[in-house]
Amino acid sequence: MSTDHRAEAERLLASADTASAAALETSLPIEDQQHAAVLTGILTNRAIGHALIAQGQTASADASALRAALIVWRDIVSHAVAWNLAFAETDEQHEPWLNLAQRLEEAGLDIRADVDRITPDFGKNPQGVWKPPTVQREEHLRSCAEMPTPWSDKTDTPQ
């Protein structure tokens, strides 16, 4: 039985679009969001393979098409990680996304610069999102306590 590789590639890319939408859906449990982000990459890679076979280029892949697909995949994963790091309310929500970023870094697919570039779009500090939410809250409270108020005595303020 012959496989229509073009149709299979299109089907997989449609599934990857659905998975990427799920990865960015904040109403889903964090484990489902992370699973959807990883699934997006897997489906995209499988689609690329079928597209290359359909083109008859199994030996020498079209580098520009492969590069474009990987850029899209990286952007989707970077946005999902940035969003979930930025808006995690508990350390338990934060940890899987930090682990995903660290695993990608270990695999030579570091997305830290991408996440740092994206997080200001969410109104967040790029360096702060890498810290667990409890540490972020403690640092915020400490900076608020050190900040002088209009009613502070002039001698109380640090020089």
Phi, psi and chi 1 to 4 in degrees:
 res  aa     phi    psi   chi1   chi2   chi3   chi4
   1 MET       -  128.9 -177.4  170.4  157.9      -
   2 SER   -87.5  144.2  175.0      -      -      -
   3 THR  -101.5  132.0  -58.6      -      -      -
   4 ASP   -84.2   95.1 -178.2   -5.6      -      -
   5 HIS   -65.9  -34.1  -69.2  -72.9      -      -
   6 ARG   -63.8  -47.2 -179.9 -176.0  173.8   99.4
   7 ALA   -62.7  -39.5      -      -      -      -
   8 GLU   -65.6  -40.6 -175.2   64.5    9.8      -
   9 ALA   -62.4  -43.3      -      -      -      -
  10 GLU   -65.3  -40.0  -70.1  172.6   -5.6      -
  11 ARG   -62.9  -44.0 -174.8 -172.9   69.2   78.2
  12 LEU   -66.3  -38.5  -71.9  166.5      -      -
  13 LEU   -66.7  -36.2  -74.7  174.1      -      -
  14 ALA   -64.3  -40.3      -      -      -      -
  15 SER   -65.8  -37.3  -63.2      -      -      -
  16 ALA   -64.9  -37.2      -      -      -      -
  17 ASP   -61.9  -43.2  -74.8  -15.9      -      -
  18 THR   -64.0  -42.6  -57.1      -      -      -
  19 ALA   -65.8  -38.7      -      -      -      -
  20 SER   -67.9  -35.7   65.4      -      -      -
  21 ALA   -64.0  -39.3      -      -      -      -
  22 ALA   -65.9  -36.2      -      -      -      -
  23 ALA   -63.8  -28.8      -      -      -      -
  24 LEU   -96.0    0.4  -63.7  171.6      -      -
  25 GLU   -82.3  108.6 -179.4   55.9   52.4      -
  26 THR   -74.3  -14.2   57.8      -      -      -
  27 SER   -79.7  -12.3   64.4      -      -      -
  28 LEU   -79.7  153.6  -69.8  174.8      -      -
  29 PRO   -59.9  149.1  -19.1   28.1      -      -
  30 ILE   -58.5  -36.0 -167.7  133.9      -      -
  31 GLU   -64.0  -37.9  -62.6   81.8   16.5      -
  32 ASP   -69.0  -37.2  -68.5  -16.3      -      -
  33 GLN   -64.5  -44.9  -68.2  173.4   11.7      -
  34 GLN   -65.1  -42.4 -173.2  176.4   19.8      -
  35 HIS   -60.9  -41.6  175.8   74.2      -      -
  36 ALA   -65.5  -37.1      -      -      -      -
  37 ALA   -65.0  -42.6      -      -      -      -
  38 VAL   -69.1  -40.7  172.5      -      -      -
  39 LEU   -61.5  -36.0 -178.8   60.9      -      -
  40 THR   -58.1  -45.3  -60.9      -      -      -
  41 GLY   -64.3  -41.8      -      -      -      -
  42 ILE   -63.9  -47.3  -66.7  168.2      -      -
  43 LEU   -63.5  -40.0  -68.8  170.9      -      -
  44 THR   -63.5  -43.3  -56.8      -      -      -
  45 ASN   -63.6  -41.2  -72.9  -23.5      -      -
  46 ARG   -64.5  -40.0  -71.3 -173.7   61.5 -155.1
  47 ALA   -63.4  -40.3      -      -      -      -
  48 ILE   -60.6  -43.4  -68.9  167.7      -      -
  49 GLY   -60.1  -45.8      -      -      -      -
  50 HIS   -66.1  -38.2  -78.6  -75.8      -      -
  51 ALA   -63.9  -39.3      -      -      -      -
  52 LEU   -68.4  -39.0  -67.5  173.5      -      -
  53 ILE   -64.7  -41.4  -67.8  170.5      -      -
  54 ALA   -61.6  -32.0      -      -      -      -
  55 GLN   -81.3   -8.3  -70.1  179.4  -13.2      -
  56 GLY    74.3   26.8      -      -      -      -
  57 GLN  -117.4   49.7  -62.2  177.8  -19.7      -
  58 THR   -67.3  -33.9   54.8      -      -      -
  59 ALA   -78.3  -44.3      -      -      -      -
  60 SER  -125.4  102.8   60.0      -      -      -
  61 ALA   -71.1  150.1      -      -      -      -
  62 ASP   -71.9  103.2  179.9    7.1      -      -
  63 ALA   -61.3  -36.8      -      -      -      -
  64 SER   -69.0  -38.2   63.3      -      -      -
  65 ALA   -67.4  -41.6      -      -      -      -
  66 LEU   -64.1  -44.0 -177.7   58.7      -      -
  67 ARG   -62.1  -43.2 -175.2  176.9  -62.2  119.5
  68 ALA   -62.8  -42.3      -      -      -      -
  69 ALA   -65.2  -40.5      -      -      -      -
  70 LEU   -68.6  -34.0  -70.8  174.0      -      -
  71 ILE   -64.6  -43.0  -71.4  170.1      -      -
  72 VAL   -63.4  -46.1  169.1      -      -      -
  73 TRP   -59.6  -45.6  177.3   81.3      -      -
  74 ARG   -62.4  -40.0 -178.9 -174.7 -174.0  108.4
  75 ASP   -65.3  -42.3 -171.8   57.5      -      -
  76 ILE   -62.6  -48.0  -70.0  167.5      -      -
  77 VAL   -65.6  -41.7  171.7      -      -      -
  78 SER   -61.8  -42.4  -63.3      -      -      -
  79 HIS   -65.5  -41.5  -87.7   82.9      -      -
  80 ALA   -63.5  -43.7      -      -      -      -
  81 VAL   -66.5  -45.5  169.4      -      -      -
  82 ALA   -60.2  -46.8      -      -      -      -
  83 TRP   -60.6  -48.3  175.7  -92.1      -      -
  84 ASN   -72.9  -31.2  -75.0  -74.3      -      -
  85 LEU   -69.2  -41.0  -73.9  177.1      -      -
  86 ALA   -68.6  -34.5      -      -      -      -
  87 PHE  -112.7   13.2  -66.7  104.3      -      -
  88 ALA   -66.1  132.7      -      -      -      -
  89 GLU   -97.7  -20.5  -66.0  178.3   -2.0      -
  90 THR  -127.9  161.2   65.2      -      -      -
  91 ASP   -63.7  -31.7  -68.6   -5.7      -      -
  92 GLU   -68.4  -32.2  -69.1   77.2   19.6      -
  93 GLN   -74.9  -34.1  -69.3  174.8  -21.3      -
  94 HIS   -74.6  -40.9 -173.6  -90.6      -      -
  95 GLU   -57.5  -45.3 -173.5  177.3   -4.0      -
  96 PRO   -62.7  -34.8  -11.2   16.4      -      -
  97 TRP   -73.8  -36.1  -65.0   97.6      -      -
  98 LEU   -64.9  -42.3 -177.7   61.9      -      -
  99 ASN   -62.9  -40.4  -72.4  -19.8      -      -
 100 LEU   -61.1  -45.6  176.4   60.2      -      -
 101 ALA   -61.9  -40.6      -      -      -      -
 102 GLN   -67.5  -39.8  -70.7  169.6  -21.3      -
 103 ARG   -64.7  -40.3  -63.4  -82.0 -172.8 -166.5
 104 LEU   -64.2  -39.4  -71.2  169.9      -      -
 105 GLU   -62.0  -43.9 -177.5  178.9   -4.5      -
 106 GLU   -61.8  -30.2  -69.3  167.7    5.4      -
 107 ALA   -85.9    3.7      -      -      -      -
 108 GLY    84.5   16.2      -      -      -      -
 109 LEU  -119.1   53.8  -58.1  168.4      -      -
 110 ASP   -62.4  125.1 -170.6    7.2      -      -
 111 ILE  -111.8    8.8   60.5  168.6      -      -
 112 ARG   -57.0  -44.8 -176.5  174.4  -71.0  -93.0
 113 ALA   -64.6  -37.8      -      -      -      -
 114 ASP   -65.6  -44.7  -63.6  -27.2      -      -
 115 VAL   -63.4  -42.0  171.3      -      -      -
 116 ASP   -63.0  -33.2  -71.6  -12.0      -      -
 117 ARG   -73.5  -34.0  175.8 -176.8   47.4   81.2
 118 ILE   -82.8  -37.9  -65.0  165.5      -      -
 119 THR   -58.9  -32.9   50.4      -      -      -
 120 PRO   -61.6  -25.0  -26.6   35.6      -      -
 121 ASP   -63.3  -24.2  -65.1  -15.3      -      -
 122 PHE   -94.9    5.7  -56.5  139.5      -      -
 123 GLY    75.7   26.1      -      -      -      -
 124 LYS  -117.8  156.5  -59.1  -68.9 -177.1  169.9
 125 ASN   -79.1  122.6  175.1    3.1      -      -
 126 PRO   -57.5  -37.2  -22.7   30.9      -      -
 127 GLN   -75.8  -29.9  -70.9   76.8   31.9      -
 128 GLY   -72.0  -32.3      -      -      -      -
 129 VAL   -68.2  -18.5  -61.8      -      -      -
 130 TRP   -78.0  -15.6  -63.8  102.8      -      -
 131 LYS   -89.0  147.4  -60.8  173.4 -174.2  173.5
 132 PRO   -59.9  151.8  -19.8   29.2      -      -
 133 PRO   -56.3  -34.2  -28.2   35.4      -      -
 134 THR   -64.9  -39.8   52.7      -      -      -
 135 VAL   -68.0  -40.5  172.9      -      -      -
 136 GLN   -60.3  -43.6  -68.0  178.1   39.9      -
 137 ARG   -64.9  -42.1  -77.8 -169.5  -72.7  -82.7
 138 GLU   -61.9  -43.4  -71.8  170.0    4.6      -
 139 GLU   -64.9  -38.3  -71.7  178.2   -6.0      -
 140 HIS   -65.1  -45.7  176.7   71.9      -      -
 141 LEU   -63.1  -39.3  -69.0  173.1      -      -
 142 ARG   -64.4  -43.4 -167.1  174.5  -42.9  119.0
 143 SER   -68.0  -35.1   69.0      -      -      -
 144 CYS   -66.1  -39.1  -72.2      -      -      -
 145 ALA   -66.9  -33.0      -      -      -      -
 146 GLU   -81.5  -16.4  -66.5  170.6   -4.5      -
 147 MET   -77.8  128.1 -172.4  177.9  -63.2      -
 148 PRO   -70.9  150.1   22.6  -28.7      -      -
 149 THR  -102.5  165.8   66.2      -      -      -
 150 PRO   -62.0  -19.4  -20.0   27.2      -      -
 151 TRP   -95.9   -1.4  -57.4  -82.8      -      -
 152 SER   -66.8  145.1  -62.8      -      -      -
 153 ASP   -69.9  138.1 -172.7   10.8      -      -
 154 LYS   -57.4  -30.7  -61.8  -68.1 -175.2 -151.7
 155 THR   -78.6  -16.9   58.1      -      -      -
 156 ASP   -79.8  -20.5  -68.2  -15.4      -      -
 157 THR   -79.2  138.9   58.5      -      -      -
 158 PRO   -65.9  143.0    2.2    0.3      -      -
 159 GLN   -93.0      -  -62.3  -65.9  -29.6      -
